[in-house]
């Protein structure tokens, strides 16, 4: 007997449904978008990012030159550039974010050297670096030397030499003075500075001194210049053999000639007031129209001393010019004569001064009339203003 369909057991219905044949369908794998992105990036990385840095192999100092980056493997992606200069000296100015190309100016330098320029090109997380070495050729023109010196001078006169040195690179140079020719030998204050001086030596007759200035730079360049100074001997100088002494006329305003070379002038002076106001006096050393003096000013019970410059007026009087140099000394008592002693070694002068009867109280100071007058003094005198100067015995010693 057949059962109705709806009366079949549930288990049989399930089994029948499971065993029912169906059409075969190929399985479809799910799409993973994240995995696809990684694969694409990996492919791009495998393609490679390359950088070529183009520029000259050498350049002259002060000249402009171009440096250019060529990047391959970046596709349409934007490329970022970072420029750096791999050095300190000489200094090269590089714009860090200048793009793929920039124009640089080679610095001025003292010798041939290498300029190393580095660039880093970046695309996303990828980057590549390259360096370019450019040989800098320094200018090999030697420095230029020049000398400023007098054309002539006299025996016993201090001669100043002023040198100058310059070159296109404005670099430091090393100077060296050398005497040329067969003239009497001179002794320079310094031989390795641009400015120096020497004392023209004594001689029986006129002669010439030839000096050479050589300046060298760090690159080995040397520039030279020469100067010739003709030297004459003044026949009007005091004939004072070494070891002798000469008593001079002790009169106010009388100009006594001075010898060449080393000498000592010793004497004393007393300022006698006349009327009211201070009494001024000068122990003056002069050339023609210029002079340097030890100035004594008595006011009351004290006498002040100072060093001043003088010049001769059109009327022939010695006056103090404006903006004068003053070096104070003292004070000293005014009731006793002042003793003084000027000592010259032919190059500079020292003065010692103080109470005439108490040498242990004397003061000493440099009184460089050779530099003040820029030449050897020809004469000396004692002048008094506003009173009178009572002079003691004046002695000139060699």
C-alpha positions in Angstrom: 0.0 0.0 0.0 1.3 3.3 -1.0 1.7 6.1 1.5 0.9 9.6 0.6 3.9 11.8 -0.1 3.4 14.0 2.8 3.4 11.0 5.0 7.0 10.0 4.2 9.4 10.2 7.1 11.4 13.5 7.4 14.8 11.7 7.3 13.9 10.2 3.9 13.0 13.6 2.5 16.3 15.1 3.6 18.3 12.2 2.1 16.5 12.5 -1.2 17.2 16.2 -1.4 20.9 15.7 -0.7 21.3 13.0 -3.3 19.5 14.9 -6.0 22.0 15.4 -8.9 22.8 19.0 -10.0 24.9 20.8 -12.7 28.6 21.2 -12.1 29.7 24.9 -11.4 33.4 26.0 -11.4 34.4 27.6 -8.1 35.3 31.4 -8.1 38.1 32.6 -5.9 37.3 35.8 -3.8 39.0 39.0 -4.9 41.5 40.5 -2.3 42.2 44.2 -3.2 44.8 44.7 -0.6 47.0 41.9 -1.9 46.7 43.4 -5.4 48.1 46.7 -4.2 51.2 45.1 -2.6 51.9 43.1 -5.8 51.7 46.3 -7.9 54.1 48.1 -5.5 56.5 45.2 -5.6 56.5 45.2 -9.4 57.3 49.0 -9.3 60.2 48.3 -6.9 61.5 45.6 -9.0 61.5 48.0 -12.0 64.2 50.1 -10.2 64.8 53.8 -9.7 67.9 55.2 -11.3 69.7 58.6 -11.0 72.3 60.1 -13.3 74.1 63.3 -12.2 75.4 65.3 -15.1 77.9 68.2 -14.9 81.5 69.3 -15.9 84.5 67.4 -14.7 86.5 70.6 -14.0 85.8 74.3 -13.8 87.8 77.5 -13.3 87.4 79.5 -10.1 84.7 82.2 -10.3 83.0 80.6 -13.3 79.4 79.4 -13.5 78.5 75.8 -14.3 75.3 73.7 -14.5 74.5 70.4 -12.7 71.5 68.4 -13.8 69.7 65.2 -12.5 68.2 62.6 -14.8 65.9 60.1 -13.0 64.5 57.0 -14.7 62.1 54.3 -13.3 59.8 56.9 -11.6 57.1 56.7 -14.2 54.7 59.6 -13.8 55.4 59.9 -10.1 56.7 63.2 -8.7 60.4 63.3 -7.8 61.8 65.2 -4.9 65.5 66.4 -4.9 67.8 67.2 -2.0 71.1 68.9 -3.0 74.1 69.0 -0.6 77.7 70.2 -0.9 80.2 67.7 0.7 82.7 70.1 2.0 83.5 73.1 4.2 86.3 75.0 2.3 86.2 76.3 -0.3 82.6 77.3 0.3 80.2 76.4 -2.5 76.6 77.8 -2.3 74.0 75.1 -3.2 70.2 75.5 -3.1 68.9 72.4 -1.3 65.6 72.2 -3.0 66.4 73.5 -6.5 64.7 70.8 -8.5 66.4 68.7 -11.2 68.8 71.3 -12.3 70.7 74.3 -10.9 73.5 76.7 -11.9 76.4 77.0 -9.4 79.3 79.4 -9.2 82.8 78.0 -8.6 84.4 79.7 -5.5 87.7 81.5 -5.6 90.4 79.5 -3.9 94.2 79.4 -3.5 94.9 76.0 -5.1 93.4 73.3 -7.2 90.9 71.2 -5.3 87.8 69.0 -5.7 84.2 70.1 -5.3 81.9 67.2 -4.3 78.1 67.8 -5.0 75.6 65.2 -3.8 71.9 64.7 -4.8 69.2 62.5 -3.3 66.2 61.8 -5.5 63.1 60.4 -3.8 59.8 58.9 -5.1 57.5 57.9 -2.3 59.5 55.6 0.0 62.2 54.9 -2.6 65.3 57.0 -2.9 68.6 57.0 -4.7 71.8 59.1 -4.2 74.6 60.1 -6.5 77.8 62.3 -6.2 79.5 64.5 -8.8 83.2 65.4 -8.3 84.2 68.6 -10.1 87.9 69.7 -10.2 88.3 73.4 -9.3 91.2 75.0 -11.1 92.6 77.9 -9.1 93.9 81.1 -10.8 97.6 80.9 -10.9 98.3 84.6 -11.4 101.0 85.6 -8.8 100.3 88.4 -6.3 101.4 92.0 -7.0 103.9 93.8 -4.8 104.3 97.6 -4.4 106.7 99.7 -2.4 106.2 103.3 -1.1 109.6 104.8 0.0 111.4 108.1 -0.2 113.6 108.7 -3.3 116.4 110.1 -1.2 117.5 110.6 2.4 120.6 111.6 4.5 123.0 109.6 6.5 121.7 108.9 9.9 118.1 109.4 8.8 115.3 106.9 9.6 113.8 105.5 6.4 110.3 104.0 6.4 109.4 101.3 3.9 105.7 100.7 3.3 104.9 97.6 1.2 101.5 96.6 -0.3 100.4 93.2 -1.7 97.2 92.3 -3.5 95.9 89.6 -5.8 92.6 88.7 -7.5 91.7 86.2 -4.8 92.4 88.7 -1.9 94.2 86.0 0.0 96.9 86.5 2.6 100.5 86.8 1.4 103.8 86.4 3.1 106.2 89.4 2.7 110.0 89.3 2.8 112.4 92.3 2.5 115.9 91.8 1.0 118.7 94.3 0.3 120.2 94.3 -3.1 123.3 95.9 -4.6 126.7 96.7 -3.2 125.7 99.7 -0.9 126.4 99.8 2.8 124.4 97.1 4.7 121.3 98.3 6.6 119.5 96.7 9.5 115.7 96.4 9.2 113.4 96.5 12.2 111.6 93.5 10.8 112.1 91.7 7.5 108.9 89.7 7.3 106.2 92.5 7.5 104.9 94.8 4.9 106.0 97.9 6.9 109.5 98.3 8.2 112.3 100.9 8.6 116.0 101.2 8.8 118.6 103.8 9.7 120.7 105.0 6.8 124.3 104.2 7.9 127.1 106.7 8.0 129.4 106.7 5.0 132.3 108.8 3.6 130.3 109.8 0.5 126.9 109.5 -1.2 125.6 106.0 -1.9 122.4 104.2 -2.9 120.3 101.5 -1.1 118.2 99.2 -3.1 115.5 97.1 -1.4 113.4 94.3 -2.8 109.9 93.2 -1.5 108.8 89.7 -2.4 105.3 88.5 -1.5 104.2 84.9 -1.9 100.8 83.3 -1.6 99.7 79.8 -0.5 99.6 78.6 -4.1 103.3 79.3 -4.6 102.9 82.5 -6.6 105.5 85.2 -5.9 105.4 88.9 -6.8 108.3 91.3 -6.4 109.0 95.0 -6.4 112.1 97.1 -5.8 112.9 100.6 -4.5 116.0 102.7 -4.7 116.9 105.3 -2.1 119.8 107.7 -2.8 121.6 108.7 0.4 123.6 111.9 0.8 125.8 113.0 3.8 125.0 116.4 5.3 128.3 118.4 5.4 126.7 120.9 7.9 126.4 118.3 10.7 128.4 118.7 13.8 131.8 117.0 13.4 131.7 115.0 16.6 134.1 112.1 16.8 133.0 109.1 18.9 133.8 109.5 22.6 134.1 113.3 22.5 131.8 116.0 23.8 131.0 119.6 22.7 129.8 122.4 24.9 127.0 124.3 23.1 125.9 127.9 23.2 123.4 128.2 26.0 121.3 131.0 24.6 117.6 131.1 24.2 116.4 130.5 20.7 119.8 129.6 19.3 119.5 126.6 17.0 122.5 124.2 17.5 123.1 121.6 14.8 122.9 117.9 15.8 125.2 115.2 14.7 124.3 112.1 12.7 124.1 108.8 14.5 124.2 108.3 18.3 124.5 111.3 20.6 123.6 112.5 24.1 122.5 116.0 24.9 122.7 117.0 28.6 121.8 120.2 30.3 119.5 122.1 32.7 116.9 124.8 32.5 115.2 126.9 35.1 112.0 128.8 34.4 111.9 132.3 35.9 108.4 133.8 36.1 107.9 137.4 34.9 104.5 138.9 35.6 101.3 137.0 36.0 100.3 133.7 34.3 102.2 130.5 33.5 105.7 130.4 32.1 106.2 128.1 29.1 109.4 126.8 27.6 110.4 124.3 24.9 113.4 122.1 24.5 112.8 121.9 20.7 114.2 119.5 18.1 113.5 120.5 14.5 114.1 119.8 10.8 113.0 122.7 8.6 109.4 123.5 9.2 108.4 120.8 11.7 109.6 120.1 15.2 109.0 118.0 18.3 109.5 119.5 21.7 109.5 118.8 25.4 107.2 121.5 26.8 107.7 122.8 30.3 105.0 124.9 31.9 105.6 126.5 35.3 102.5 127.5 37.2 102.8 128.3 40.9 105.0 125.9 42.7 104.9 123.1 40.1 106.3 122.5 36.6 104.4 120.2 34.3 106.1 118.6 31.3 104.6 117.2 28.1 105.7 116.1 24.6 104.2 118.2 21.7 104.5 118.7 18.0 105.5 122.1 16.6 105.4 123.7 13.2 106.9 126.9 11.8 104.4 129.6 10.9 104.8 131.8 7.8 106.3 134.4 10.0 109.0 132.0 11.2 107.7 131.4 14.7 107.3 127.9 16.2 103.7 127.2 17.1 101.6 124.2 18.2 99.2 123.0 15.5 95.6 122.0 16.2 94.9 118.5 17.4 98.3 118.2 18.9 99.8 115.1 20.5 100.4 115.7 24.2 102.1 113.2 26.6 102.1 114.6 30.2 105.0 114.1 32.6 105.7 115.3 36.1 104.9 117.4 38.0 108.2 118.7 39.4 108.9 121.4 41.9 109.5 124.9 40.4 112.0 126.2 42.9 114.9 124.2 41.5 116.4 123.9 38.0 115.4 120.9 36.0 118.1 118.7 34.6 117.5 116.9 31.3 119.3 114.3 29.2 118.3 113.3 25.7 119.9 110.1 24.4 119.7 109.0 20.8 121.0 105.7 19.3 120.3 107.0 15.8 116.9 105.3 15.7 115.0 106.6 18.7 115.4 109.0 21.6 114.9 108.6 25.3 114.6 111.5 27.6 115.4 111.6 31.3 114.4 114.7 33.3 114.0 115.7 37.0 115.4 118.0 39.7 118.9 119.0 38.6 120.5 118.1 42.0 118.6 114.8 42.5 119.2 112.5 39.6 117.6 109.5 41.5 114.2 111.4 41.1 114.5 111.7 37.3 111.8 110.2 35.2 112.5 108.4 31.9 110.3 108.0 28.8 110.6 107.4 25.1 110.7 110.6 23.0 110.8 109.2 19.5 111.5 112.4 17.5 112.7 110.3 14.5 109.1 109.0 14.1 107.5 112.2 15.1 109.4 114.2 12.5 109.7 111.3 10.0 113.4 112.0 9.5 116.5 112.9 11.4 116.4 116.2 13.4 118.8 118.8 12.2 119.0 121.1 15.3 117.8 121.8 18.7 117.1 124.9 20.7 115.5 126.2 23.9 112.6 128.7 23.6 110.9 130.5 26.4 107.4 132.1 26.2 105.8 134.3 28.8 108.9 134.6 30.9 112.6 133.6 30.6 114.4 130.3 30.6 117.7 130.3 32.5 119.9 127.7 30.8 122.7 125.8 32.4 125.6 124.2 30.7 124.7 122.3 27.5 126.9 119.4 26.5 126.6 117.3 23.4 128.4 113.9 23.6 129.0 111.3 21.0 
